[in-house]
Amino acid sequence: MDDFESMLMDSFLENEPLEGAVVKGRVVAIEKDLAIVDVGLKTEGRVALKEFGQAGRDGTIQVGSEVEVYVDRVENAVGEAVLSREKARREESWVKLEDLYAKNERVEGIIFNQVKGGFTVDLEGAVAFLPRSQVDIRPIRDIGPLMNVPQPFQILKMDKRRGNIVVSRRAILEESRAEQRSEIVQQLEEGQVVDGVVKNITDYGAFVDLGGIDGLLHVTDIAWRRVNHPTEVLSIGETIKVQIVRINHESHRISLGMKQLQADPWDGIAAKYPVGAKFTGRVTNITDYGAFVELEPGIEGLIHVSEMSWTKKNVHPGKIVSTSQEVEVMVLEVDPDKRRISLGLKQTLSNPWESFAEKFPIGATIEGEVKNKTEFGLFIGLDGDVDGMVHLSDLDWQKPGELALEEYNRGDMVQARVLDVDVDKERISLGIKQLSAGDAVDTGGDGIRKGSVVTGIVTEVNDGGIEVKIEGGEMTAFIRRADLSRDRNDQRPERFSKGEKVDARVTVFDRKTSRINLSIKALEIAEEKEAVANYGSSDSGASLGDILGAALKDREQN
């Protein structure tokens, strides 16, 4: 009895359909649009014919047909099993899809509905989500032609517990496109000339369709001349002839060029545009650092801001020239390797410093307006839009420079004498006190000559140097910072004090202009040379300290 009971229970367990499982059943009857399915143990359930798809519609499902169904419940309130063909198909699909997903293989599906953020896809019973971004390589407006059409998809993500499947159509297209691009790239070679159609235009260039693969035509490779925007030369849909400049076989990127099909205008450029020659060109672009001038199509040169004007300093180039303006320029430098030409605008105009030097030689009297007043002197506006400077030491014979400076204001008209013109450094030195310096020179200038040593009393000390009054007269002079000592560490004006006496050598003395320059540095150098000549020789073995020490001792004794 125990063995029979055990065998009977095992039989029941083997044949009992389990809830949540897919089982095989047999159609025992068809009533209207329902199929009565026997799943064993006298348990039957009803399944709508439409759940069998095309087989349910065309009459393929008949009494006696074997079908697979999903058991929702073994028995409901009326004693029937709750069965589902759709869930059975879904379970079958999940098993199949998980296998394909593990192998990274494509699946077949149909887009049948649109939802928020994308579309739903039927994968043979399993419903998947297709994000809008995964429909195509590029955004498409009309999805209609893709609806209800069997097509391949790539499974991106599966979560059976949540029943989520995410697929992509774009991945399939990109893979096919990559294969197609690879085949096309293998047929192309660098330097090859091909025809292409302008597909898209951007600020930096144009994308050209070469028959299944796009190449980039950069804006700098469209023409030898400057092209501000590709639309100046190209239009979408236009067929153009291009040369393949470079191919990246790994990324399948192709660089194209149009200008490479034309003669290089930079060939023989040095002979065509020799340094020092003048040419007329058109301003094509203006930047903070200068202006670009087109000398001919494909050849541009740069006028640096420092070469634009003799007198206008720290001015934006746009205030001197304008775009499309025709200007005359001079070639300053040509570098064929770097494809650069340096041009000058001011070189085509007369140098106002040279013109001033010719018109007003040293000693001439000029008149101008005080343009600026600084702690070290006055700037006077002169002919030719140039400025001259009157240093503190050249304002008055009797008054200290700072006190004399207070008598002048911006806008005052003053007269001055030309003391020096340095064309290379673009400097003009003027003196006001020299206009009335006759008596002072006669009384205080006796014995003063270039190279002589004088003693002066420090009257002013500033950052630029010291002002001294020469003993024995009323003449004053200014010793620049660089002339205070031969040792750079001692070229500090603050080491001198008012009333201190200093010896200096006269480096410039012009009785006509009453101009005198002094230098302590020149005196130290001269004394050193004299000491070496008197107390040492190249083979004496004496050090410089020994020589100078002997010279100083002899000087003190005298």
C-alpha positions as CSV (number, residue, x, y, z in Angstrom):
1,M,0.0,0.0,0.0
2,D,2.8,2.4,0.9
3,D,4.6,1.7,-2.5
4,F,1.3,2.2,-4.5
5,E,0.6,5.5,-2.7
6,S,4.1,6.8,-3.4
7,M,3.9,5.9,-7.1
8,L,0.5,7.5,-7.4
9,M,1.8,10.8,-5.8
10,D,4.8,10.8,-8.1
11,S,2.5,10.4,-11.1
12,F,0.5,13.4,-10.0
13,L,3.5,15.5,-9.5
14,E,5.0,14.6,-12.9
15,N,1.8,15.4,-14.7
16,E,0.5,18.4,-12.7
17,P,0.9,21.6,-14.6
18,L,2.7,24.2,-12.6
19,E,1.6,27.8,-12.4
20,G,4.0,30.2,-14.2
21,A,5.2,27.6,-16.6
22,V,4.9,27.0,-20.3
23,V,3.3,23.6,-21.1
24,K,2.0,21.6,-24.1
25,G,-1.7,21.2,-24.5
26,R,-4.2,19.8,-27.1
27,V,-7.1,21.7,-28.7
28,V,-10.2,19.7,-27.8
29,A,-12.8,22.1,-29.1
30,I,-13.2,25.5,-30.9
31,E,-16.1,27.7,-29.8
32,K,-16.6,30.9,-31.8
33,D,-13.3,32.8,-31.3
34,L,-12.0,30.6,-28.4
35,A,-10.0,27.4,-28.4
36,I,-10.6,24.9,-25.6
37,V,-7.1,23.5,-24.6
38,D,-6.6,20.4,-22.5
39,V,-3.3,20.7,-20.5
40,G,-3.6,17.3,-18.7
41,L,-5.2,15.9,-15.6
42,K,-8.6,16.8,-17.0
43,T,-7.7,20.5,-16.7
44,E,-8.9,22.6,-19.6
45,G,-8.7,26.3,-20.3
46,R,-9.9,28.8,-22.9
47,V,-7.6,30.8,-25.2
48,A,-8.6,33.4,-27.7
49,L,-7.8,32.5,-31.2
50,K,-6.3,35.9,-31.9
51,E,-3.6,35.0,-29.4
52,F,-2.3,32.4,-31.9
53,G,-1.7,35.2,-34.5
54,Q,-2.0,34.3,-38.1
55,A,-2.5,30.6,-37.3
56,G,-5.7,31.5,-35.4
57,R,-7.0,33.7,-38.2
58,D,-6.5,31.4,-41.1
59,G,-7.9,28.3,-39.5
60,T,-4.6,26.4,-38.9
61,I,-5.6,25.9,-35.3
62,Q,-8.1,23.0,-35.3
63,V,-9.3,20.4,-32.9
64,G,-6.4,18.0,-32.1
65,S,-3.7,20.7,-32.7
66,E,-0.9,20.7,-30.2
67,V,-0.1,24.1,-28.8
68,E,2.1,25.6,-26.1
69,V,0.4,27.8,-23.5
70,Y,1.4,29.7,-20.3
71,V,-0.4,28.6,-17.1
72,D,-1.4,31.6,-15.2
73,R,-3.5,29.7,-12.7
74,V,-4.3,25.9,-12.4
75,E,-8.0,26.5,-11.5
76,N,-10.2,29.5,-11.4
77,A,-13.6,30.1,-9.8
78,V,-15.4,27.9,-12.3
79,G,-12.8,25.1,-12.2
80,E,-11.0,26.0,-15.5
81,A,-7.3,26.6,-16.0
82,V,-6.3,30.3,-16.9
83,L,-4.1,29.9,-20.0
84,S,-2.3,32.5,-22.3
85,R,-0.7,31.9,-25.6
86,E,0.8,35.4,-25.7
87,K,2.6,34.9,-22.4
88,A,3.9,31.5,-23.7
89,R,5.2,33.2,-26.8
90,R,6.8,35.9,-24.6
91,E,8.5,33.3,-22.5
92,E,9.8,31.5,-25.6
93,S,11.1,34.8,-27.0
94,W,12.9,35.7,-23.7
95,V,14.8,32.4,-23.8
96,K,15.7,32.9,-27.4
97,L,16.5,36.6,-26.9
98,E,18.7,36.0,-23.9
99,D,20.7,33.5,-25.9
100,L,21.1,36.0,-28.8
101,Y,22.0,38.8,-26.3
102,A,24.7,36.6,-24.8
103,K,26.2,36.0,-28.3
104,N,25.8,39.7,-29.2
105,E,23.8,38.7,-32.3
106,R,21.0,40.7,-34.1
107,V,17.3,40.1,-33.5
108,E,14.3,40.5,-35.8
109,G,11.6,42.9,-34.7
110,I,8.7,45.2,-35.8
111,I,8.2,48.8,-34.7
112,F,4.4,48.9,-33.9
113,N,3.8,51.8,-31.6
114,Q,5.1,55.2,-30.5
115,V,5.5,56.0,-26.8
116,K,7.1,58.8,-24.8
117,G,10.8,59.0,-25.6
118,G,10.8,56.4,-28.3
119,F,8.9,53.4,-29.8
120,T,7.9,49.8,-28.9
121,V,9.2,46.9,-30.9
122,D,7.7,43.4,-31.1
123,L,10.5,40.8,-30.9
124,E,8.4,37.7,-31.7
125,G,6.2,38.2,-28.6
126,A,8.5,40.1,-26.3
127,V,8.0,43.8,-26.3
128,A,11.2,46.0,-26.4
129,F,11.8,49.7,-26.1
130,L,13.5,51.6,-28.9
131,P,14.8,55.1,-27.7
132,R,14.3,57.8,-30.3
133,S,18.1,58.5,-30.3
134,Q,18.6,54.8,-31.4
135,V,16.3,54.9,-34.5
136,D,18.8,56.2,-37.0
137,I,22.3,57.6,-37.3
138,R,20.8,61.1,-37.9
139,P,17.6,62.4,-36.4
140,I,14.6,61.6,-38.7
141,R,11.3,63.4,-38.8
142,D,9.0,60.8,-40.4
143,I,9.1,57.4,-38.7
144,G,6.1,56.2,-40.9
145,P,8.1,54.2,-43.4
146,L,9.8,52.2,-40.6
147,M,6.5,51.2,-38.8
148,N,5.2,47.6,-39.1
149,V,8.2,46.5,-41.2
150,P,10.4,43.6,-40.0
151,Q,13.9,44.7,-39.6
152,P,17.0,43.9,-37.6
153,F,17.9,45.3,-34.1
154,Q,20.7,45.1,-31.6
155,I,19.8,44.4,-28.0
156,L,21.5,46.9,-25.7
157,K,20.0,45.9,-22.4
158,M,17.9,43.1,-20.9
159,D,16.3,42.8,-17.4
160,K,14.0,39.8,-17.2
161,R,13.0,40.5,-13.6
162,R,11.6,43.9,-14.6
163,G,10.6,42.7,-18.1
164,N,12.7,45.5,-19.8
165,I,14.4,45.1,-23.1
166,V,16.2,48.1,-24.9
167,V,17.1,47.7,-28.5
168,S,18.9,49.8,-31.1
169,R,18.4,50.2,-34.9
170,R,21.2,52.8,-35.1
171,A,23.8,50.2,-34.0
172,I,22.9,48.0,-36.9
173,L,23.2,51.0,-39.3
174,E,26.5,52.1,-37.9
175,E,27.9,48.7,-38.2
176,S,26.8,48.4,-41.8
177,R,28.0,51.9,-42.5
178,A,31.4,51.1,-41.0
179,E,31.8,48.1,-43.2
180,Q,30.8,50.1,-46.3
181,R,33.2,52.9,-45.3
182,S,36.0,50.4,-44.8
183,E,35.4,49.0,-48.3
184,I,35.4,52.5,-49.9
185,V,38.4,53.7,-48.0
186,Q,40.4,50.7,-49.2
187,Q,39.8,51.9,-52.8
188,L,41.0,55.5,-52.1
189,E,44.6,56.7,-52.0
190,E,46.2,59.9,-50.8
191,G,46.8,62.3,-53.7
192,Q,43.9,60.9,-55.7
193,V,41.6,63.4,-57.4
194,V,37.9,62.5,-57.1
195,D,34.5,64.1,-57.6
196,G,32.3,64.8,-54.6
197,V,29.0,66.5,-53.7
198,V,28.9,69.1,-51.0
199,K,26.7,67.6,-48.3
200,N,27.0,70.0,-45.4
201,I,28.7,73.4,-44.7
202,T,30.0,74.6,-41.4
203,D,32.0,77.5,-40.2
204,Y,35.2,75.5,-40.3
205,G,34.7,73.8,-43.7
206,A,32.4,71.5,-45.8
207,F,31.6,67.8,-45.7
208,V,31.8,66.2,-49.2
209,D,30.1,63.0,-50.1
210,L,32.5,60.8,-52.0
211,G,29.9,58.1,-52.8
212,G,29.1,56.5,-49.5
213,I,31.7,58.1,-47.3
214,D,32.2,61.8,-46.3
215,G,35.4,63.7,-46.4
216,L,36.2,67.1,-44.7
217,L,37.2,70.0,-46.8
218,H,38.7,72.4,-44.3
219,V,38.2,76.1,-44.9
220,T,42.0,76.6,-45.2
221,D,42.2,74.0,-48.0
222,I,39.4,75.5,-50.2
223,A,41.7,78.2,-51.8
224,W,45.1,79.7,-51.4
225,R,43.5,83.1,-50.7
226,R,41.8,83.8,-47.4
227,V,38.2,82.4,-47.2
228,N,36.3,83.8,-44.3
229,H,33.4,81.3,-44.7
230,P,33.0,78.3,-47.0
231,T,29.7,79.7,-48.4
232,E,31.8,82.3,-50.2
233,V,32.9,79.5,-52.5
234,L,30.7,76.5,-52.1
235,S,27.0,75.7,-51.9
236,I,25.1,72.5,-50.7
237,G,24.5,70.1,-53.5
238,E,27.3,71.4,-55.7
239,T,29.6,68.8,-57.4
240,I,33.3,69.7,-56.9
241,K,36.6,68.2,-57.8
242,V,38.9,67.5,-54.7
243,Q,42.1,65.9,-53.9
244,I,42.5,63.4,-51.1
245,V,45.1,65.0,-48.8
246,R,45.1,62.5,-45.9
247,I,43.4,59.2,-45.0
248,N,43.1,57.8,-41.4
249,H,42.5,54.1,-42.0
250,E,41.7,53.5,-38.3
251,S,39.0,56.2,-37.9
252,H,38.1,56.3,-41.6
253,R,38.5,60.1,-41.6
254,I,39.4,61.7,-44.9
255,S,40.8,65.2,-45.4
256,L,40.2,66.8,-48.7
257,G,41.7,69.8,-50.5
258,M,40.7,72.0,-53.5
259,K,43.6,74.5,-53.5
260,Q,46.0,71.6,-54.0
261,L,44.7,71.3,-57.5
262,Q,45.9,74.8,-58.3
263,A,49.5,76.2,-58.6
264,D,51.0,77.3,-55.3
265,P,51.4,81.1,-55.4
266,W,54.1,80.9,-52.8
267,D,56.6,79.3,-55.3
268,G,59.3,81.8,-56.0
269,I,57.7,84.4,-53.7
270,A,61.1,85.9,-52.5
271,A,62.0,86.9,-56.0
272,K,58.5,88.2,-56.8
273,Y,58.3,90.3,-53.6
274,P,61.9,91.5,-52.8
275,V,62.6,93.1,-49.4
276,G,62.4,96.9,-49.6
277,A,60.0,96.9,-52.6
278,K,56.7,98.7,-52.4
279,F,53.3,97.2,-53.5
280,T,49.7,98.0,-53.3
281,G,47.3,95.6,-51.6
282,R,43.9,95.3,-50.0
283,V,43.2,95.0,-46.3
284,T,41.4,91.7,-45.7
285,N,41.4,91.3,-42.0
286,I,42.2,93.4,-38.9
287,T,43.3,92.0,-35.5
288,D,44.6,93.5,-32.3
289,Y,48.2,92.9,-33.4
290,G,48.0,94.2,-36.9
291,A,46.3,94.0,-40.3
292,F,46.5,91.4,-43.1
293,V,46.9,92.7,-46.6
294,E,46.3,90.7,-49.8
295,L,49.0,91.4,-52.4
296,E,47.4,88.9,-54.8
297,P,45.0,86.0,-54.6
298,G,46.5,83.5,-52.2
299,I,49.3,85.8,-51.0
300,E,48.8,87.8,-47.8
301,G,51.2,89.7,-45.6
302,L,50.9,91.1,-42.1
303,I,51.4,94.7,-41.1
304,H,52.3,94.5,-37.5
305,V,50.8,97.2,-35.3
306,S,54.4,98.6,-34.7
307,E,54.9,99.1,-38.4
308,M,51.7,101.0,-39.1
309,S,52.5,104.5,-38.0
310,W,55.5,106.6,-37.0
311,T,53.7,108.5,-34.3
312,K,50.6,106.7,-33.3
313,K,51.6,104.2,-30.6
314,N,49.4,101.8,-28.7
315,V,46.5,102.5,-31.1
316,H,44.3,99.7,-32.4
317,P,45.0,98.9,-36.1
318,G,41.3,99.5,-36.9
319,K,41.8,103.2,-36.2
320,I,44.5,103.4,-38.9
321,V,43.2,101.2,-41.7
322,S,39.8,99.7,-42.6
323,T,38.8,96.4,-44.2
324,S,38.9,96.4,-48.0
325,Q,41.0,99.6,-48.0
326,E,43.7,99.8,-50.7
327,V,47.1,100.6,-49.1
328,E,50.7,100.9,-50.2
329,V,53.1,98.8,-48.2
330,M,56.7,97.9,-48.2
331,V,58.1,94.4,-47.9
332,L,60.1,94.0,-44.7
333,E,60.7,90.3,-44.6
334,V,59.8,87.2,-46.6
335,D,59.8,83.6,-45.2
336,P,58.8,81.1,-47.9
337,D,59.1,78.1,-45.6
338,K,56.6,79.6,-43.0
339,R,54.6,81.3,-45.8
340,R,54.9,84.7,-44.1
341,I,55.5,88.1,-45.4
342,S,56.1,91.0,-43.1
343,L,54.9,94.4,-44.4
344,G,55.3,98.0,-43.3
345,L,52.9,100.8,-43.8
346,K,54.8,103.6,-42.1
347,Q,57.9,102.9,-44.3
348,T,56.0,104.2,-47.3
349,L,55.5,107.5,-45.6
350,S,58.2,110.1,-44.7
351,N,59.9,109.6,-41.4
352,P,58.8,112.6,-39.3
353,W,61.9,112.3,-37.2
354,E,64.1,112.6,-40.2
355,S,62.0,115.4,-41.6
356,F,62.3,117.3,-38.3
357,A,66.0,116.8,-38.2
358,E,66.4,118.3,-41.7
359,K,64.0,121.2,-40.9
360,F,65.3,122.0,-37.4
361,P,69.0,121.2,-37.0
362,I,70.7,121.2,-33.6
363,G,70.6,124.7,-32.1
364,A,67.4,125.8,-33.9
365,T,64.6,127.4,-32.0
366,I,61.2,125.9,-32.2
367,E,57.8,126.7,-30.7
368,G,55.2,124.1,-29.5
369,E,52.4,123.3,-27.1
370,V,53.0,121.5,-23.8
371,K,51.3,118.1,-24.4
372,N,52.2,116.4,-21.2
373,K,53.9,117.3,-17.9
374,T,55.7,114.5,-15.9
375,E,58.0,114.4,-12.9
376,F,61.1,114.4,-15.1
377,G,60.2,117.1,-17.6
378,L,57.9,118.5,-20.3
379,F,56.7,116.9,-23.6
380,I,56.3,119.5,-26.4
381,G,54.2,118.9,-29.5
382,L,56.2,119.6,-32.7
383,D,55.8,119.7,-36.5
384,G,55.1,116.3,-38.0
385,D,53.0,115.1,-35.1
386,V,56.1,114.3,-33.1
387,D,57.0,115.2,-29.5
388,G,60.2,116.6,-28.0
389,M,61.2,116.4,-24.3
390,V,62.6,119.2,-22.1
391,H,64.3,117.6,-19.2
392,L,64.1,119.1,-15.7
393,S,67.8,120.1,-15.9
394,D,67.1,122.1,-19.1
395,L,64.3,124.3,-17.8
396,D,66.1,127.0,-15.9
397,W,69.7,128.0,-15.1
398,Q,68.9,129.4,-11.6
399,K,66.0,127.4,-10.3
400,P,65.9,123.7,-9.4
401,G,64.2,121.6,-12.0
402,E,61.2,120.6,-9.9
403,L,60.6,124.3,-8.9
404,A,60.9,125.4,-12.5
405,L,58.5,122.7,-13.7
406,E,55.7,124.2,-11.6
407,E,55.7,127.3,-13.8
408,Y,54.4,125.3,-16.8
409,N,51.0,123.8,-17.5
410,R,49.6,121.5,-20.2
411,G,48.5,123.6,-23.2
412,D,51.1,126.4,-22.7
413,M,52.9,127.6,-25.8
414,V,56.6,127.6,-25.2
415,Q,59.8,128.1,-27.2
416,A,62.8,125.8,-26.9
417,R,66.1,125.0,-28.5
418,V,66.9,121.8,-30.3
419,L,69.6,120.0,-28.3
420,D,69.6,116.6,-30.0
421,V,67.6,114.4,-32.5
422,D,68.0,110.7,-32.4
423,V,66.2,109.3,-35.5
424,D,66.7,105.6,-34.6
425,K,65.3,105.9,-31.1
426,E,62.7,108.5,-32.2
427,R,63.8,111.0,-29.6
428,I,64.1,114.8,-29.7
429,S,65.8,116.6,-26.8
430,L,64.9,120.2,-26.2
431,G,66.1,122.9,-23.8
432,I,64.3,126.0,-22.6
433,K,67.1,127.5,-20.4
434,Q,69.5,127.4,-23.4
435,L,67.5,130.3,-25.0
436,S,68.9,132.6,-22.4
437,A,72.1,130.8,-21.6
438,G,74.7,133.2,-23.1
439,D,75.8,134.9,-19.9
440,A,75.8,131.6,-18.0
441,V,78.0,129.9,-20.5
442,D,80.4,132.8,-20.7
443,T,80.7,133.1,-16.9
444,G,80.4,129.5,-15.9
445,G,81.7,127.7,-18.9
446,D,85.3,128.8,-18.7
447,G,87.6,125.8,-18.7
448,I,84.9,123.3,-19.5
449,R,85.4,121.1,-22.5
450,K,84.7,117.6,-23.5
451,G,86.7,115.1,-21.6
452,S,87.5,117.5,-18.7
453,V,86.7,116.6,-15.1
454,V,84.4,118.9,-13.1
455,T,83.0,119.0,-9.6
456,G,79.3,119.4,-9.1
457,I,77.0,119.9,-6.1
458,V,73.9,117.6,-6.0
459,T,70.8,119.8,-6.1
460,E,68.1,117.2,-7.0
461,V,67.8,113.4,-6.7
462,N,65.1,111.4,-8.6
463,D,64.6,107.9,-10.0
464,G,66.2,108.8,-13.4
465,G,69.4,110.2,-11.9
466,I,70.8,113.3,-10.2
467,E,70.9,117.0,-11.0
468,V,74.1,118.9,-10.2
469,K,75.3,122.5,-10.2
470,I,78.9,122.9,-11.5
471,E,81.2,124.7,-9.1
472,G,82.5,128.0,-10.2
473,G,79.4,129.1,-12.2
474,E,75.6,128.8,-12.6
475,M,75.6,125.9,-15.1
476,T,73.6,122.8,-14.1
477,A,73.7,119.3,-15.6
478,F,71.8,116.1,-15.2
479,I,73.7,112.8,-14.7
480,R,71.6,109.9,-15.8
481,R,71.2,106.7,-13.7
482,A,73.3,104.7,-16.1
483,D,76.1,107.2,-15.8
484,L,76.3,107.2,-12.0
485,S,78.7,104.3,-11.8
486,R,80.4,101.7,-13.9
487,D,79.2,99.1,-11.3
488,R,75.5,98.3,-11.9
489,N,74.8,97.8,-8.2
490,D,76.0,101.4,-7.5
491,Q,73.8,103.0,-10.2
492,R,71.3,104.0,-7.5
493,P,70.4,107.7,-7.3
494,E,69.3,107.3,-3.7
495,R,72.9,106.8,-2.6
496,F,73.5,110.5,-3.3
497,S,72.1,113.3,-1.2
498,K,71.5,117.0,-1.8
499,G,74.6,119.2,-1.1
500,E,77.0,116.3,-1.7
501,K,79.9,117.0,-4.0
502,V,80.7,114.6,-6.9
503,D,83.4,114.5,-9.6
504,A,82.3,113.7,-13.1
505,R,83.7,113.7,-16.6
506,V,82.2,116.0,-19.4
507,T,81.0,113.7,-22.2
508,V,79.1,116.3,-24.2
509,F,79.6,120.1,-24.2
510,D,78.1,122.3,-26.9
511,R,78.7,125.9,-26.2
512,K,76.3,126.9,-29.0
513,T,73.3,125.1,-27.4
514,S,74.7,125.3,-23.9
515,R,74.2,121.6,-23.6
516,I,76.5,119.7,-21.2
517,N,76.4,116.0,-20.2
518,L,78.3,114.6,-17.3
519,S,79.2,111.0,-16.4
520,I,80.7,109.5,-13.2
521,K,80.9,106.2,-15.0
522,A,83.1,107.7,-17.8
523,L,85.4,109.2,-15.1
524,E,85.8,105.9,-13.3
525,I,86.6,104.1,-16.6
526,A,89.2,106.8,-17.6
527,E,90.9,106.6,-14.2
528,E,91.1,102.8,-14.4
529,K,92.7,103.0,-17.9
530,E,95.2,105.6,-16.6
531,A,96.0,103.5,-13.6
532,V,96.6,100.4,-15.7
533,A,98.9,102.4,-18.1
534,N,101.0,104.0,-15.2
535,Y,101.2,101.2,-12.7
536,G,100.8,97.9,-14.5
537,S,101.2,96.0,-17.8
538,S,99.9,92.9,-19.3
539,D,102.8,90.8,-18.0
540,S,103.5,92.5,-14.7
541,G,101.5,90.0,-12.6
542,A,99.8,92.8,-10.6
543,S,96.1,92.4,-10.0
544,L,93.6,95.1,-10.9
545,G,93.1,95.8,-7.1
546,D,96.9,96.4,-6.7
547,I,97.0,98.7,-9.6
548,L,94.0,100.8,-8.5
549,G,95.3,100.9,-5.0
550,A,98.6,102.3,-6.1
551,A,96.8,104.9,-8.3
552,L,94.5,106.0,-5.5
553,K,97.5,106.3,-3.0
554,D,99.4,108.4,-5.5
555,R,96.3,110.6,-6.1
556,E,95.9,111.2,-2.3
557,Q,99.5,112.2,-2.0
558,N,99.2,114.7,-4.8
